[in-house]
């Protein structure tokens, strides 16, 4: 009597894969919800908070912001206009190409972005229950899933004590609204 081959693992019918995908979806949904609430505490929409967080790290052309957030450049223009009106962002010439305008966070914008990042407890609280080794392993697995290199480790994230807690704004949600 022939035995049937074991079902492949990791495929769409694999129960473990389905459970992991469902758990990731739950984490992402909770993160988005908390991010929106934290943004509102700073009188920002979620989209405005995401743009401000990017620009607080480095000035960039609005097209690059749109690519990073996977949204339309016209949405970014409106968001930057509103952030600029509040004194959180400014437009300035790119030193490498004066035909290009860079959007950059002002000192007030960087302070607001840091306050926003500091108020995101959703990720920090559950991750605090993991050991430092478990957090690094989770980080490395997530990076591997995203196709990023984990070889040789990486520098800690400046926004967290040991670099293991996520602090990046979710990148795919700015297209939901122009903020």
C-alpha angles and dihedrals in degrees: 000000000000120000120225117240118259114262113261116261124228094030126122093267094051107112093212092053091048091051092049091048090050091049092049089050091052092049092048093048092050091047092051091049093050092044090055091049092048091048091051090053086061092046091251134122116237090254092052090049092051093050092046091050091053094046092047088063097047140343112253142168113269091243089061090049089053092050093048092050094039094234139117118284090231089062090053092051092057093045092049090047090057093044090048091051088056092050093246097112135029134193118228138166117274107246089216094051118013090197088069123075119215123208111219135176115248121224088267090049092051090049091050091048091051091049090050092049091048092054096058101104099157094083097035099052099053092039090054087069090062124079119247089254092052091049091050090048091050091048092050093047091050091049090050090051088053092049094249121140119254096176113129093008123258142254115277119263106258092223096061132053096243103014095248104104118083114246102162117113113245105268104206101058104070090085090065093078139359090233 
